[in-house]
Amino acid sequence: MPHAATASEADAAAPGSEPVGPLERGLAVLRALAAHPGPRMRPGDLVRATGLARSTVDRIVATLTHLGYLRVEDDRDVLLAPRLMELGNAYLTCCGLPDNLEPLAVALADELDESVSLAVPDGAGVRFISQSTRRRTMALAFQIGDLLPAERCAPGALFASDWGPEQLADWRARLRDDPRDAGFPAVPPRSAPPAPGEVESAFRQRVADARGAGWAADDQLIEPGLVAVAVPVHAPDGSTVCALSVVSHTSRHSARSLAEHALPRLREYGARMEAALASPAPAATPPAPGGPDTSRAAKAELGPEFLQSLTRGLAVLTALGSAPGGLTLSGAAEATGLARATARRALLSLQQLGYAAPAGEGRRFTLLPTVLELGYARLSRLSFAEIAQPHLARLVEQVHDSASVAVLADDDIMYVARVHTVRIMSVNITVGTRFPAYATSMGRVLLAGLPEREAAERLARASMRPLTRFTRVDAADLAEAVAQARRDGHALVDQELEEGLRSIAVPVHDRTGRVVAAVNVSTHASRGTLDDVRRAVLPALTAAAAAIEEDLAVVTERVRLAIP
């Protein structure tokens, strides 16, 4: 169990010291990658964006790649990796709002048949922490983690009602430095800088109207056609902790008609959310004590290229999200396996950099929504194929044969991701290709992942015909092949789809353990026996599937991901 907090913990992150340098510089690199308009940057680009020395950038990239937060392609291109979403997930758990309020937001979206959002204040902006969207041609494109200018959205007028002089000064400075909102990639920039004072005058009026009415509207402030209505959600102490918004399109509602349609239900659900926040929360389970500081082993393995302070600082950040309400200094030290003084320096740095703050009487430290700026919105937009693709590429490098990912589509499998190998004789299949599930290794793995009765029904209704002289078409034989795949955890098909083609597949599970896809390697039958294929391919194939599952679990912890 964590040690009891001591009086000195209130001073654990008191101002007065500089942040830990490697942590500060590492976060700067992550911010630069997240803000870059393209998905990848070269080290030289990062040097220019951050002002850091090339050697420093190289060490940061090496460290973050070792942690799984970045990946490097073609030996030069640096990209954010899905595992980086661990940091944003830590904030979302720490703040407790999605866990308490998102079920109500989903229910409201279903009731109104409109998109519903939860947003929190973040400096002079508004950041989304939950999205319940409707599937329509004109769909809402915002993601969890997206940041909007306060003056261009409905929640901003609600949050600005609580601004003090310092926040107002920060907002004015941001407006002066970025009059076209170019620093907000989630919204279209203004076509031209507004006239001096025009934005502030209009925003002041909207804030006054929102304060008097208790709700605010966005009448196409973000972009033409988008309208929204929002109400505040208050904490038990009366402060506004988030805003509940209903968003629609002018093809369905004007701002006025949306308010008439949605405002009564918004107020009702806002009150229910406030009641949920006022209810005594169940006691949080203390995080399990951390093991030994693994950064020591990594430092010994990678030498001077590994930044131990950066790794420890990020470990403290994620530890703060191990339970709603954050952790004490002692709790953070125990959860990470770090010495108390090391954890204290990391907490100090995170506070100085605006990612954490003392809560309540200062004995606990919580994460701030600014953590979501570290690539969360960009990574939230990844498709399932984009998550799988780098792992397929690594698998192909290892086994020197083509690899694919497929899902069930009726009685077929459909390829959703593929990486070709470079051989004179190779298997030429493209994304979108469909084959009968009964005659493929991925099909048998996917059928094996279904309840036995459903798998049997699919086989019974399939129109089975011999595709080669090796194709199994006997129903009982195929049922046994599927059962064998279920027992073995893999399926190997020998020339049943096409003569000369041999394929081995394993399942891909989602975070609940359900089989959602299969990954395979295809090779020519002349390249060895069936046992040779298992020995040469199965370990790497299984590892690739596990890596896809790990990324998928991180991405879908808070984000709904459509798997074709």
C-alpha positions, 0 to 999 in steps of 0.5 A, spaced: 500 500 500 502 507 498 505 510 504 501 515 508 502 522 505 506 527 509 506 534 510 512 536 505 508 533 499 504 539 498 511 542 497 513 537 492 512 541 486 512 548 489 515 553 484 522 555 484 526 550 480 527 549 473 524 543 470 528 536 469 532 538 462 531 531 458 523 531 460 522 538 458 526 537 451 523 530 450 516 533 451 518 539 446 519 534 441 513 530 442 509 537 441 513 538 435 511 532 432 504 533 434 503 540 431 506 538 424 501 538 419 504 532 416 504 525 419 512 524 419 518 529 420 526 528 419 530 529 425 533 536 421 525 538 421 525 537 429 531 541 430 528 547 426 522 546 430 524 545 437 531 549 437 535 543 440 541 540 438 541 535 433 545 530 438 539 532 443 534 530 438 537 524 436 537 521 443 530 523 445 528 520 438 532 513 440 529 514 447 522 515 445 522 509 440 525 504 445 519 506 449 514 505 443 512 512 443 515 514 436 517 509 431 522 511 425 521 509 418 526 508 412 532 510 418 530 517 418 522 519 418 520 520 425 512 518 427 508 518 433 506 511 435 499 509 438 502 507 444 503 514 445 496 515 447 498 512 454 499 519 456 492 522 454 489 516 457 492 517 463 489 524 463 482 521 462 483 516 467 485 521 472 480 527 471 475 522 472 470 525 467 469 520 461 468 515 466 463 518 470 459 522 464 460 519 458 455 514 459 450 519 460 453 523 453 452 517 449 444 516 452 443 523 450 446 522 443 441 516 442 435 520 444 436 526 440 440 523 434 445 528 434 452 528 436 454 530 443 461 532 446 464 533 452 469 539 453 474 542 458 477 548 459 485 548 457 488 555 458 485 560 452 482 554 449 477 548 449 479 541 449 474 535 447 475 529 452 469 525 449 465 524 442 459 521 441 458 522 434 452 520 429 454 516 422 452 521 417 454 524 410 456 530 414 459 527 420 463 531 425 470 530 424 473 532 431 476 527 435 478 527 443 484 531 444 482 536 439 483 544 441 478 549 439 479 557 440 475 559 446 471 564 442 469 560 436 465 555 440 459 554 444 463 551 450 468 557 450 463 562 452 461 558 458 468 557 460 470 564 459 465 566 464 470 564 470 476 567 467 480 571 471 485 577 469 491 572 468 487 568 463 484 574 460 490 576 458 493 570 456 487 569 451 488 576 448 496 575 447 494 568 443 489 572 439 494 578 438 500 572 436 495 568 432 489 572 429 488 567 424 487 561 429 493 557 425 495 554 431 489 550 432 489 544 426 482 542 428 479 548 425 479 552 419 483 558 419 480 565 418 481 567 411 484 574 414 485 577 420 479 580 424 479 587 425 482 589 432 477 589 437 472 586 433 473 578 436 474 581 443 467 585 443 463 579 440 466 574 444 465 579 450 457 579 448 457 572 447 460 571 454 455 576 457 449 572 454 451 565 456 452 568 463 445 570 463 442 565 460 446 559 463 447 556 456 451 558 449 450 557 442 455 556 436 452 559 430 457 557 424 463 560 428 468 554 427 466 553 420 459 554 415 454 549 416 456 547 423 451 549 429 452 547 437 448 549 443 452 547 450 450 548 457 455 548 463 456 542 468 458 544 475 462 540 480 460 540 487 464 546 489 460 550 483 466 551 478 465 549 471 468 543 470 466 541 463 461 543 458 456 538 455 454 540 447 450 538 442 452 539 435 448 539 428 449 541 421 444 547 418 441 542 413 438 539 420 437 545 424 439 552 425 442 555 431 435 557 434 432 550 432 437 546 435 436 550 441 429 549 441 430 542 440 436 540 444 436 545 450 431 542 455 434 535 454 441 538 455 439 541 461 436 535 464 442 531 462 447 536 465 443 536 472 444 528 471 451 529 470 452 534 476 449 529 480 453 523 478 459 528 480 456 529 487 455 522 488 461 519 493 466 516 488 467 509 490 474 508 493 480 508 488 484 502 488 491 504 490 495 502 484 500 496 484 507 497 487 511 498 481 517 493 480 524 496 480 526 502 475 526 499 468 530 505 466 536 502 469 536 496 465 535 500 458 540 505 460 545 499 461 543 496 454 543 503 450 548 507 453 549 514 452 543 514 447 538 513 452 535 519 457 533 516 463 530 522 466 526 523 460 523 515 461 522 516 469 518 523 468 514 520 463 513 514 468 511 519 473 506 522 468 502 515 466 502 513 474 498 519 475 493 516 471 493 510 474 487 512 478 481 518 478 484 524 482 491 522 481 496 520 486 500 523 492 508 524 491 509 517 495 504 514 491 507 516 485 514 514 487 511 507 489 507 506 483 513 507 479 519 504 483 522 510 483 526 514 489 522 519 492 527 524 490 526 522 483 519 522 483 519 529 486 523 532 481 519 529 475 512 532 479 516 539 479 517 538 472 510 536 470 507 542 474 512 547 471 511 545 464 503 545 465 502 538 465 500 537 472 498 540 478 496 539 486 489 538 487 485 539 493 489 541 499 495 539 495 497 532 497 495 529 491 497 531 484 493 530 478 494 531 470 491 537 466 488 537 459 494 539 456 497 532 456 492 531 450 496 535 446 501 530 445 499 527 439 492 524 442 488 527 437 492 525 431 493 518 433 485 518 435 484 518 427 488 512 425 484 507 422 485 499 424 489 498 417 494 504 419 495 501 426 497 494 423 501 496 417 507 498 421 507 491 424 506 488 418 512 491 415 516 489 420 514 482 419 515 482 412 522 484 414 523 478 418 520 472 414 521 475 407 514 473 405 508 477 404 503 479 410 496 481 410 490 483 415 483 481 414 476 481 417 470 477 416 465 480 411 459 475 410 462 468 408 468 471 405 475 474 408 476 481 406 483 484 406 484 490 410 492 491 410 497 488 406 505 489 405 508 485 399 515 482 399 520 483 394 521 477 390 521 474 383 515 470 385 510 473 390 503 473 391 499 479 388 493 480 392 491 488 394 487 491 399 479 490 398 480 483 395 475 478 398 476 470 398 472 464 401 473 464 408 473 456 408 479 456 403 483 460 407 488 460 413 485 467 415 478 465 414 479 459 419 482 463 424 476 468 424 471 462 424 474 459 430 474 466 433 466 466 433 461 462 438 461 454 435 454 455 433 455 461 429 461 458 426 457 452 424 452 456 421 456 460 417 460 453 414 453 450 413 450 456 409 457 457 405 457 455 397 463 451 398 466 448 391 473 446 390 478 451 388 484 447 387 485 439 387 487 440 395 481 444 397 477 441 403 469 442 401 466 436 406 462 440 412 465 435 417 472 436 415 472 443 415 468 444 422 474 439 424 479 444 421 476 450 424 476 446 431 483 445 430 485 452 429 481 454 435 485 449 439 492 451 436 491 458 436 493 458 428 491 455 422 495 453 416 492 452 409 496 448 404 494 450 396 487 450 398 486 457 395 491 456 389 496 451 387 503 453 390 500 457 395 501 456 402 498 460 408 499 461 416 494 465 420 493 467 427 488 471 430 488 479 432 484 480 439 481 487 441 481 489 448 476 485 450 479 478 448 474 478 442 477 476 435 476 482 430 481 480 425 487 475 422 494 476 420 497 471 415 504 470 412 503 467 405 509 463 401 510 458 396 509 451 397 516 450 394 520 453 400 519 448 405 515 443 408 509 445 413 513 444 419 518 448 416 513 454 415 511 453 422 518 453 425 520 459 420 514 463 421 509 462 426 513 465 432 514 472 428 507 472 426 504 471 433 509 476 435 506 481 430 499 479 432 501 481 439 504 488 437 497 489 433 493 487 439 497 492 444 496 498 439 489 496 438 488 496 446 491 503 447 488 506 441 481 503 443 481 505 451 477 511 450 476 512 442 471 508 438 475 505 432 471 502 426 474 495 424 471 494 417 
